[in-house]
Amino acid sequence: MADSKCKYSLFFISVVGGATVTAMFLPRGAAALLFYPRAQYLDYDFWNNVSHLRVMWVPLETMDRGSNVSIVIDRIAQALAHVEHFGHGPR
């Protein structure tokens, strides 16, 4: 049986909704970057209580301007720094 690629992942980037269920299988210390439509906190309570992941939220509407892509880059850099500092992540 082939190893699951999910266990080697550090990031999961998605829009909130049904497809985010895959993030539950990420290893301890991985980060989930979730885009959400303003005033629609789909799955907010669930994902903020998943203790083995670092969940970060970005408003979906901010991504229609190219200059706001830096938000995503900053969040990914934060997650990488966390993994480097604390050593949590895929083994």
Secondary structure, DSSP 4 states (H G I P E B T S, - for coil): -PPPGGGG--EEEEESSGGGGGGGGSPTT-EEEEEE-TT--TTHHHHTT-TTSEEEEEEGGGGGSGGGHHHHHHHHHHHHHHHHHH--S--
